[in-house]
């Protein structure tokens, strides 16, 4: 067994290009794991730069100087973000307030339902069990309220961080887009010389990450808009808040869709009970999720969906545990990176003429 491991090690790591690839990956992993909170604005800027690179390239192709193209795209992006913030955030905040105002009424309805369990289902419940269930629910709701107050106080501290992000991130995006080629050449100058395997993985991943970020943003907008239209037609309470939650749930493959189903169903149940409208809501919501998983995702992520669902879920759990939100957001690209590294080791295609460049070049 030991001899077999030694032979595998010599076969895989006798090549300096393989050693360089492993070194680069380990350095990136350690940097993000230990210093991710310090370079968070840079990570946000890189993600948004990937998103805005495509329109910048299109403007450059029609003859607009790159610097001017970057300024135009960045101003349009900031304008759209401000428009969405001014138009949507107040409504979401209002619906959050309405939700907390409705919590006592929901609590009373829940109490009445629990009290009625012994009469409606005497073979499954007793008065003692119902009272115990109600007391346990009361304690949990009390803990939830305490957590909400603590979270509100902590959010005040986060306002200063948000202010820093609002200043730093646009500046970083501007320079990342404007001086992209110079930065890539500078990065190539400090990387190990024997880096052909790293180039191979880079060229396989760079385009996939760009397409993934654009596709994920489009998926959020499409799923969120379709959910809002559906909820508004059904006159569901907190339609904007729930639609935003459904849209953002696509960030977590499989798990997000299952988790956001609970608040949608609870709100519908408290609003209509077991009336036909409740079942219409569940059917319409199920159709949206089915179309997202079977039509929209294959169209937007044709390469990523080649990963097995179990591999995607494991990637969400592992990378989400390591890097939190960013690990969840990039779970599919990171799983694809692991696959690309394995392919590079098994089928190396060394080309010493490759250089770091964007997928559009």
Phi and psi in degrees as a GROMACS rama.xvg file:
@    title "Ramachandran Plot"
@    xaxis  label "Phi"
@    yaxis  label "Psi"
@TYPE xy
-65.9609  -40.6215  UNK-2
-63.6173  -38.0642  UNK-3
-64.413  -39.7543  UNK-4
-66.4368  -38.6036  UNK-5
-64.7356  -41.0918  UNK-6
-64.5585  -40.1304  UNK-7
-64.0924  -41.156  UNK-8
-63.9372  -44.4801  UNK-9
-65.1621  -37.9286  UNK-10
-69.104  -37.1104  UNK-11
-88.0576  -35.5028  UNK-12
-113.924  11.6976  UNK-13
-76.1362  -19.9144  UNK-14
-82.2627  122.006  UNK-15
-62.1179  -27.6686  UNK-16
-65.0125  -37.7393  UNK-17
-66.8324  -40.3279  UNK-18
-62.8806  -41.0732  UNK-19
-63.6057  -42.0701  UNK-20
-60.6852  -47.2053  UNK-21
-63.1196  -39.2618  UNK-22
-62.7768  -45.3122  UNK-23
-62.9368  -43.5071  UNK-24
-64.6426  -43.7923  UNK-25
-64.1229  -40.3763  UNK-26
-63.0994  -43.9966  UNK-27
-63.5771  -41.4721  UNK-28
-62.3799  -48.0873  UNK-29
-64.3561  -40.8923  UNK-30
-61.6838  -48.02  UNK-31
-71.1747  -36.9088  UNK-32
-67.0583  -43.8589  UNK-33
-93.4629  -26.3552  UNK-34
-122.112  14.7919  UNK-35
-59.9119  -36.7648  UNK-36
-69.1299  -25.1139  UNK-37
-80.4231  -33.9344  UNK-38
-103.842  20.7565  UNK-39
-57.1576  -43.057  UNK-40
-59.0453  -36.4101  UNK-41
-66.6789  -40.4589  UNK-42
-62.9059  -42.8477  UNK-43
-61.5548  -43.4167  UNK-44
-64.5497  -38.3087  UNK-45
-64.3907  -42.9241  UNK-46
-61.1574  -46.7087  UNK-47
-69.6242  -31.8554  UNK-48
-65.3376  -40.3676  UNK-49
-59.4627  -40.9387  UNK-50
-65.6844  -39.0697  UNK-51
-91.5881  -6.3332  UNK-52
-63.3356  -39.8815  UNK-53
-61.1651  -51.7077  UNK-54
-63.0583  -32.0133  UNK-55
-63.4063  -44.8852  UNK-56
-61.6367  -39.7184  UNK-57
-64.1473  -40.2219  UNK-58
-67.0987  -38.4308  UNK-59
-63.9418  -36.5581  UNK-60
-66.9124  -25.7607  UNK-61
-92.3625  8.83441  UNK-62
105.079  2.51534  UNK-63
-79.9576  131.104  UNK-64
-56.7424  144.81  UNK-65
-59.5375  -42.5504  UNK-66
-60.7628  -44.5933  UNK-67
-65.3208  -38.9566  UNK-68
-62.4151  -41.2532  UNK-69
-62.5136  -43.8005  UNK-70
-63.1112  -44.2903  UNK-71
-62.5941  -48.8563  UNK-72
-64.5053  -41.6346  UNK-73
-66.3332  -40.9673  UNK-74
-64.5532  -41.6468  UNK-75
-63.3329  -40.9286  UNK-76
-64.3343  -47.0566  UNK-77
-61.8141  -39.6022  UNK-78
-62.8488  -42.5218  UNK-79
-65.0698  -39.847  UNK-80
-63.6897  -43.5747  UNK-81
-64.6548  -40.7616  UNK-82
-61.6313  -44.9487  UNK-83
-65.2877  -40.1774  UNK-84
-63.6925  -45.5283  UNK-85
-70.2825  -35.0868  UNK-86
-83.8407  -33.1241  UNK-87
-103.04  -42.8041  UNK-88
-58.745  -44.5172  UNK-89
-58.5886  -38.9661  UNK-90
-65.2358  -42.9132  UNK-91
-62.2505  -43.1497  UNK-92
-63.2062  -40.1582  UNK-93
-64.6402  -41.0833  UNK-94
-70.5872  -31.0475  UNK-95
-63.0485  -43.6748  UNK-96
-61.9959  -42.0432  UNK-97
-63.2088  -37.161  UNK-98
-62.6183  -46.9085  UNK-99
-66.483  -30.3235  UNK-100
-68.9125  -29.8903  UNK-101
-85.6096  -10.0459  UNK-102
-58.1631  -44.1468  UNK-103
-58.7982  -39.3999  UNK-104
-65.3464  -41.879  UNK-105
-62.4455  -37.6249  UNK-106
-64.1057  -41.5613  UNK-107
-66.2533  -40.7517  UNK-108
-62.3565  -41.0565  UNK-109
-64.5853  -39.8004  UNK-110
-63.0514  -44.2221  UNK-111
-62.4407  -39.0759  UNK-112
-66.0955  -43.0817  UNK-113
-65.632  -39.2235  UNK-114
-64.9213  -27.5771  UNK-115
-86.7644  -7.18422  UNK-116
-59.812  -46.6902  UNK-117
-59.7245  -35.4385  UNK-118
-75.0234  -37.6126  UNK-119
-82.0679  -34.1492  UNK-120
-133.234  68.6978  UNK-121
-64.3721  -25.3736  UNK-122
-78.2927  -15.3273  UNK-123
-110.09  -15.7846  UNK-124
-144.28  154.219  UNK-125
-121.893  167.35  UNK-126
-61.2764  -38.8191  UNK-127
-63.0508  -45.8341  UNK-128
-62.4114  -41.2764  UNK-129
-63.4469  -43.9152  UNK-130
-64.9669  -39.0197  UNK-131
-63.6321  -42.1345  UNK-132
-63.061  -41.1133  UNK-133
-66.1399  -42.8812  UNK-134
-62.7241  -41.373  UNK-135
-64.0898  -41.4252  UNK-136
-64.2463  -38.6462  UNK-137
-62.3081  -43.169  UNK-138
-63.6335  -40.5965  UNK-139
-66.8329  -39.582  UNK-140
-66.2805  -36.6607  UNK-141
-63.1798  -41.8471  UNK-142
-64.4335  -34.7073  UNK-143
-65.4084  -41.1272  UNK-144
-63.9603  -41.1189  UNK-145
-62.6351  -41.3835  UNK-146
-63.9776  -37.354  UNK-147
-64.5068  -40.2761  UNK-148
-64.5184  -44.4783  UNK-149
-62.6276  -39.8065  UNK-150
-64.2579  -36.187  UNK-151
-66.261  -40.2006  UNK-152
-66.2532  -39.5303  UNK-153
-67.4988  -30.9561  UNK-154
-66.9353  -26.7052  UNK-155
-63.8295  -38.3332  UNK-156
-66.5791  -32.8335  UNK-157
-72.003  -14.6416  UNK-158
-62.5485  -36.6575  UNK-159
-64.2467  -42.1835  UNK-160
-62.2783  -40.9556  UNK-161
-61.0729  -40.1946  UNK-162
-61.733  -39.9449  UNK-163
-63.7803  -42.5209  UNK-164
-60.9707  -41.7418  UNK-165
-63.9745  -23.8506  UNK-166
-93.0305  -47.8498  UNK-167
-72.6851  -43.7273  UNK-168
-61.2902  -48.6869  UNK-169
-59.0905  -37.9973  UNK-170
-64.4452  -44.5699  UNK-171
-64.0928  -40.3953  UNK-172
-61.0833  -43.9932  UNK-173
-58.544  -48.3408  UNK-174
-73.6218  -33.695  UNK-175
-63.6517  -38.0063  UNK-176
-78.1823  -42.9502  UNK-177
-68.567  -45.3835  UNK-178
-108.64  32.287  UNK-179
-58.2071  -50.165  UNK-180
-64.3164  -39.714  UNK-181
-65.2572  -39.7014  UNK-182
-67.2067  -37.8991  UNK-183
-66.2607  -39.7019  UNK-184
-65.5864  -39.3441  UNK-185
-63.9893  -41.1935  UNK-186
-63.954  -40.2622  UNK-187
-63.1379  -28.0727  UNK-188
-74.0888  -22.8072  UNK-189
-102.681  -6.45933  UNK-190
-77.2777  159.828  UNK-191
-58.4532  150.332  UNK-192
-69.7941  -38.7508  UNK-193
-85.038  80.715  UNK-194
-130.562  26.154  UNK-195
-65.6274  -38.4157  UNK-196
-64.1371  -37.9409  UNK-197
-63.0711  -40.734  UNK-198
-61.981  -40.5888  UNK-199
-61.4805  -45.3738  UNK-200
-67.022  -40.0444  UNK-201
-59.1164  -48.0192  UNK-202
-68.1173  -28.3657  UNK-203
-75.0791  -33.6279  UNK-204
-91.1436  -30.5965  UNK-205
-60.1549  -50.2486  UNK-206
-65.7095  -36.1534  UNK-207
-66.3397  -39.9729  UNK-208
-65.4525  -43.4803  UNK-209
-59.9665  -48.1262  UNK-210
-65.2888  -35.5504  UNK-211
-65.6848  -44.8206  UNK-212
-64.5283  -46.5962  UNK-213
-62.2909  -43.3061  UNK-214
-64.0342  -39.1783  UNK-215
-67.0289  -40.1946  UNK-216
-63.5222  -44.0268  UNK-217
-62.6184  -39.453  UNK-218
-64.7112  -41.6156  UNK-219
-60.3155  -46.316  UNK-220
-65.186  -43.8103  UNK-221
-68.3515  -48.7079  UNK-222
-66.2714  -41.908  UNK-223
-63.922  -42.378  UNK-224
-66.3396  -44.6828  UNK-225
-62.154  -38.4772  UNK-226
-67.1683  -41.4541  UNK-227
-64.0699  -43.7889  UNK-228
-60.2949  -43.1606  UNK-229
-64.3269  -47.5592  UNK-230
-64.4492  -38.5405  UNK-231
-66.657  -40.4219  UNK-232
-62.8126  -40.1435  UNK-233
-79.7124  -5.08483  UNK-234
60.0661  43.0015  UNK-235
-77.7788  138.74  UNK-236
-65.3777  152.531  UNK-237
54.8769  40.4078  UNK-238
-62.8982  -41.2763  UNK-239
-67.1505  -45.6959  UNK-240
-60.3647  -45.9208  UNK-241
-69.8076  -36.2286  UNK-242
-65.1723  -39.7432  UNK-243
-63.3625  -41.2951  UNK-244
-63.6036  -41.9225  UNK-245
-65.3491  -41.1882  UNK-246
-62.7088  -44.7084  UNK-247
-72.0342  -19.7866  UNK-248
-65.0399  -20.8257  UNK-249
-70.4828  -10.9646  UNK-250
-64.5583  -26.8929  UNK-251
-110.797  100.597  UNK-252
-56.9072  135.95  UNK-253
66.671  -56.9001  UNK-254
-66.0102  -41.47  UNK-255
-61.9547  -44.1649  UNK-256
-62.3757  -39.9897  UNK-257
-68.1381  -39.2177  UNK-258
-69.2205  -41.3229  UNK-259
-75.6496  -14.2451  UNK-260
-63.2019  -32.8916  UNK-261
-63.0347  -53.5013  UNK-262
-64.3822  -35.3768  UNK-263
-61.4632  -46.1327  UNK-264
-67.5867  -38.8852  UNK-265
-64.9149  -46.0766  UNK-266
-61.9251  -44.3704  UNK-267
-62.9252  -38.378  UNK-268
-67.1256  -43.3594  UNK-269
-69.7854  -30.527  UNK-270
-77.0251  -42.9483  UNK-271
-116.937  -12.9082  UNK-272
70.3101  -143.973  UNK-273
-95.9067  30.8583  UNK-274
-71.8313  165.682  UNK-275
-56.0816  -33.0387  UNK-276
-59.0415  -34.22  UNK-277
-63.9486  -42.2399  UNK-278
-71.1924  -34.6167  UNK-279
-60.8278  -40.5455  UNK-280
-61.2379  -47.7011  UNK-281
-63.4762  -39.5648  UNK-282
-65.8417  -46.8133  UNK-283
-63.9376  -42.0877  UNK-284
-64.1888  -40.6967  UNK-285
-62.7107  -37.0539  UNK-286
-65.1322  -41.9068  UNK-287
-60.7234  -46.5912  UNK-288
-65.6577  -37.2675  UNK-289
-66.6092  -43.0457  UNK-290
-66.0743  -36.4216  UNK-291
-64.6486  -47.5976  UNK-292
-74.1063  -31.8155  UNK-293
-105.045  -14.6925  UNK-294
-121.266  -56.9623  UNK-295
-67.8696  -48.4071  UNK-296
-61.865  -46.8014  UNK-297
-60.4895  -33.622  UNK-298
-71.1662  -44.1468  UNK-299
-81.0559  -29.8943  UNK-300
-128.696  59.1197  UNK-301
-61.0878  -34.188  UNK-302
-82.5075  -38.6204  UNK-303
-68.4737  -34.6311  UNK-304
-70.6714  -4.14554  UNK-305
-68.4169  -15.975  UNK-306
-73.685  142.253  UNK-307
-69.0213  142.914  UNK-308
-54.0435  -36.0165  UNK-309
-63.5979  -40.4421  UNK-310
-63.6746  -38.9471  UNK-311
-66.3165  -44.153  UNK-312
-63.9307  -42.457  UNK-313
-61.9313  -40.4859  UNK-314
-62.8459  -41.2823  UNK-315
-61.1646  -44.7618  UNK-316
-67.2266  -45.0135  UNK-317
-71.1313  -55.7543  UNK-318
-71.3932  -31.3988  UNK-319
-65.1494  -37.9793  UNK-320
-66.9563  -31.8041  UNK-321
-79.0713  -45.8877  UNK-322
-124.899  13.8108  UNK-323
63.6889  -131.945  UNK-324
-58.0018  -44.7094  UNK-325
-67.2007  -34.1967  UNK-326
-64.9309  -37.9308  UNK-327
-69.3187  -44.9004  UNK-328
-60.8347  -42.041  UNK-329
-101.553  23.8885  UNK-330
-60.0249  -45.6238  UNK-331
-67.5214  -48.5169  UNK-332
-60.2074  -37.0696  UNK-333
-68.0229  -38.2286  UNK-334
-64.6684  -37.7546  UNK-335
-66.7784  -34.3603  UNK-336
-62.3671  -44.5622  UNK-337
-59.0099  -42.8176  UNK-338
-63.866  -40.9597  UNK-339
-66.2431  -38.3724  UNK-340
-65.1899  -42.8722  UNK-341
-61.5434  -43.1546  UNK-342
-64.4566  -37.7542  UNK-343
-65.5664  -36.9455  UNK-344
-70.873  -38.6513  UNK-345
-80.5265  -31.3745  UNK-346
-134.621  66.7337  UNK-347
-65.0893  136.168  UNK-348
-129.737  82.3885  UNK-349
-77.9518  129.829  UNK-350
-137.525  101.908  UNK-351
-71.465  -5.40471  UNK-352
-90.4502  -5.30303  UNK-353
-73.3653  147.509  UNK-354
-134.257  160.052  UNK-355
-66.0928  129.68  UNK-356
-157.5  167.066  UNK-357
-78.99  161.763  UNK-358
-66.9729  -21.241  UNK-359
-79.7012  -16.1549  UNK-360
